[in-house]
Amino acid sequence: MLDSLNPQQKEAVTAGTGPVLVLAGPGSGKTRVLTQRIAYLIGQQSVRAYQILAVTFTNKAAREMKERVENLIGPQFAQGLMLGTFHSVCARILRREVDQLPYDSNFVIFDSDDQQNVVKTALRELNIDEKRYRPRSVHGSISNAKNELIKPEQYPTTTYRDEVVKRVYARYQELLIENNALDFDDLLMVTARLLEEEPAIREKYAERFQHILVDEFQDTNMAQYTLLKHLASFHKNIFVVGDPDQSIYRWRGADYRNVNRFEQDNPNTVTILLEQNYRSKQNILDAAMAVIDKNSHRKRKELFTERGEGNKLSYFEAADDYAEASFIVDTIAQITSNGIEPRECAVMYRTNAQSRLLEEAFLRANMPYRLVGAQRFYGRREVKDIIAYLRLIHNPSDQVSLGRVIGTPPRGIGKKTLETLHTVARAAGNSPGAALLDLSRGSNSPYWESFTPRAAASLSNFGSLFADWRASSQILTISELFDKVVSDIGYSEYLNDGSEEGEDRWDNIVELRRLAEEYDERTLTEFLENVALISDQDTLSEGKNAPTLLTLHAAKGLEYGVVFIVGLDDGLLPHNRTFDDPEEMAEERRLFYVGITRAKNQLYLVRSVQRGGRGYPEATYPSRFLDDIPEDLLLGRSRAGGRASRGSSRSQAMWSTSSYTGRTDEKPAPVISTKYKMGTRIRHAQFGEGIVLNSKLEDGDETVTIVFESVGIKRLAASLAKLEILE
């Protein structure tokens, strides 16, 4: 097992007891180190699997680690190993210790939409204007407080907005408890506080876990750091792997300084550097190091690879953002026609909004693509509907799910009836779900007289279905319960309205059922927990052979043969809101570093000279980060005639990949004047009719930029394109 490791990896895997910090460069095999460390502890050090806790940040990473461990030592020796995301591990602990908490064991986990709805309810109850205090912003402040383990009563107030957030935070927590629900941040905060405030529980888990292993340690927040500190308090055998240079989630509470805290809190820490990269060519690594070395207060790593020097980085300046998108699509079409698989290509950008023109360019070219960060499968309306039904069956106190399903499909229960249900339930000291179940008894229910006869009948009918599902959930498998609910509410007929959209929505229900079937040997609790904790990367399909479009933040942990980083303008990357904050600017640089190191074989750096579409375009400046990349690592030239970087001559360099059509090895005779003027209508044999946007002399030829009605913007060499001027 150890023979396949390089010296640094072997040192990490076989490290002794006590705190160990592994600073792992990108592509350095950190997953291999973590899994082989677990296998080494079990196979060579006689540690029992149930005495090991391993945590990471995505279900995808956890699954991969578990599979690797089982392949190394056999599934029978891995039984009992607690391996999962921070949130899933905390959920397991909380369900076991629920007697110490103000929740029932069937608590549910509210997703982002649910959390927004609860914040809105709190604002409404407190008569606070949603327009002045945006629910998303208020929830962000609450989330930050939880990440710092700050309770509502401890929330610091220095402004009037702080006072408002403090009141909303307090009511928000009360509403969560009323719904028997926790949000994502609660899973961490409640567990950390439970371990801190209940010594017996802390000692139980701290004694059990002889070894704790942590992936992506640089992405931990204060709640996670505190949690790990408590769990490792007995044996103090904590093995953390991370890279502060890849800490890019400050906006959601991640604190790369936890790496420094770890060393300060554990003076006897053994630190090991993983510097050999197995992913990228050396030129890509050299560019990445040149960028990240400008950040201060970091432990430098000398990244190296045995994969060879590789091609230089390709640099391209487009005339505008439309031309930028067209260039990317043209280039992908060219390189995939030369044998590179489309799935090996990725286009990365700083903000989600940048995907629009890219998507349009792919659609015009009739090229498929995958979009990460768009509406997730689990965020689709019909999927959320059925999940809400199952959540309500599991937890009748879930008022958010009740509000979603009670009128879906429509069953004669309006907003006013629902409000009355809440009012009478609260007056009786009950949840609306419990009152609804009682109404299944019809006129025998004490709640019956509170409603009009028609409303009471509608509530009673739905209450009867609800009661039946609750009883059935004790004897049916999850897929059988799924089928019963879908059939009882006539959901197929509700969705399938004969339209293509209706068919697509029903296909999503069929796909959700497939997942439910996988849980037939498990519990509804596990199914709902898994669905709640799914991330965007977990839902990234592996099957579709198409280029991937994604933000740089979403690219963390992924790799592609060919990577395009687009929008390399000051104001986009680095983002303009980071200009005045050195910490934010340092994170923008780390974000660029992460993007660069996703590339295995070829990296394209792309920007446009002006942005804003065809209405009111604005001139842009090249990203300041481009100046950090040595000239001898770049190959490229400007199609717009502007300089590629302030004070640099990048625009004069040779361009490695042409997007011209009909290119031959024969050099045309030099052109000394332009023939095609802006506004001229032309015809191309392949693309049809178009209008000239601009024309310029480049390298002895005339380069014509044309917008075609069929395919959008193309840049063509006049000597090769055989353009026909139309009257």
C-alpha positions, 0 to 999 in steps of 0.5 A: 500500500505504501509503495505507491506513495511519494516520500511526502505522502508516505510521511503523512500516511505513517505519521505518529500520534498527536496533531498533524497538519498536512499542507496539500497543494492542488492536485497533490493527492490529498484524498489518497493520503486521507484514505490511505491514512485511515487504511493504515490506522486500521490495517497497521495500527490496529485501530478499530473503524468505529474509533475513527472519525473522518469529515469532509465538505461534500457528499461526493468527497465522502462517498469517494473516500469511503469507496477507496477505504473499502477497496484498500482494506475490505468493506468488513474492516471499514464497518463502523467508520464515521465518515461524512460531511460536517453537517451529516456527522452533526445530524447523527450526533444530534439525533442520538442526543436529542433528549438534551435538545428542544427537538424531537428525534424526527426533526427536519433540516430546512434548506435555503428556501425554507430558511428564507420563508422563516425569516419572512415570517419573523419579519412579518410577525415583528412588523418589520418592512421586508423592503428595508430589511431584505430577508436574504441579507438578514438571514446572512447576518444570522448565519454569520452569527451562528458560524461564530457560535453567537446566540440571539441574546449574545448578538452584538448591537452597534447600529439600529440594523443590528437591533433589528437583526437581533430581534429577527434572529430570536424569533427565527430560532423560536420558529425553527423550534416550533417547526421541529427543524434546524437549519444548516448552521444549527447543525454545527452550532447546536452540536458544538454548544452541546459538546461545550455545555454537556461534559458527559456527552463531550467525553463520550465522543472524545473518548470514542474517536481515537483518531480524527481526520479532516479534509479541506481544513482551510474551509472550516469556520469557527463553529467547525473548528470548535467542534473539532477541538472538543472531539479531539480533546481526549486523545488529541490525535487530529490529522488535518489536510488543507491549503490556505492558498485555496481558501475561497469561501470567506463569504460563508464563514470559512476562515483560513486562519484556522490553520494558524490557530491549529498550530498555535493551539497545538505547539507540538504539531507536525507539519508536512508539505505535499508539493508534487502535483499529479494533475497539471503541466508545469507551465500551469503550475508556474503561472499559479505560483506566480499569482499566489506568491503575491499574497503575504503571510503564507507558507510557500509551496514549491509545486512540481510535476513529472507530467512535463512542461506542457503548452504555454497558457493561451491568452485572448482579448476579445473586442467585446463580451459577445465576441468573448463568448463566441471565441470560447464556443469556436475554440471548444468546437475546434479542439473537440473536433481534434479529439478532445472529449467535450466533457474535458472542457470547462468555462469558469467565471467569477459571477453567475451572471456571466453565464448568460452570453456564454449560454446564448453562444452555445445555443446559437452554435447548437452545442450542448453544455452543462451548467453548474449552479443553475436551478438544482434538481432538488430546487425544482418546484415539483421535486420540492413539492413531493419532498415537502409531503414526505417531510410533513409525514415524517414531522407534522410540526413542519409548518413550512412544508404544510404551507407548501403542500396544503394547496398543491395540487389545489384542494379548496384550501385558501390562504385565509383557511390556512391562517385560521388553522394556524390561529386555532392550533396556536390557541390550543397549544398545538401545531397546525399539522397536529390540528389537521390530523385531528380534523380527520375525525370530521365534526368530532374534532374540537377544531371543526366549528372554527371553520366554514362548513366548506373549509372544514370539509376540505381540511378534514379530507386532507387530514384523512389523507395525512393520517393515512400516510402517517400510518402507512409510513410505519409499514411501507418502504420509502418508494411505496410511500412515495407512490401512495402519496403521488397517487393519492394527490393525483400529482401525475395528472396535475403535472402532465398537462400535455406540454413538454414542460409538464413531461419534463417535470414528471420525468423529475418525479420519476428520477426522485422516485429512483433515489427513494427506491435506493433508500428502501432498506433505510429510513425516511429520516436518512432519505430526507437528511440526504436530500437536505444536505446535497450540494451543487457538486453532488448533483453534477452529472457525470453522464453528459459529454458536454463542456461545463460552465461554472463559477470559480467558487463551484470549481473547487475540487474539480479538474478538467483537461482544458480550462477557460477562465473568462472575464479577466477584467478588473472589476470582475476578477478581482471583483470591484467590491474587493478593491478597498479590502486587502483580505478580500483582495487576497481571497480574489487572488486565491480564487484565480489560483484555484481556477488556474490549478483546475487545468490539467493540460491547457489553460485559456485566459480570456477577457474583453476590451469592452462590456455591457452588450451592444447598447451602452458598452464600457471600456474595461481594464485587464485584471491586475492579476494578469500582470503577475504571470511571466510573459514567457508562460503566455501565448496570445494576441489581442483581436481588439487592437488593445494592449493585453495588460497595463505596461505589457506587450502581451498583445504582440505575442503569437496566438496559438489557436486560430478560430478562423475557418478554412485555415490552410498552411499557405500564407496569403499575400499581404493585405495593405488596406481594408476592403470591408467597412462597418455596416457592409452586408456580406454573404458567407458560403457556410454562415449565410448573410451578415453585417460587418462590425469592424475590420482591421489589418493583422499580420498581413491579412484583413480580419473581419468581425461579422455578426451573422443571422445564423450563428452570431459573431465570427472573426474571419480572415478575408483572404480565406473566407471568400466573402461576397459583398451584397448591394 
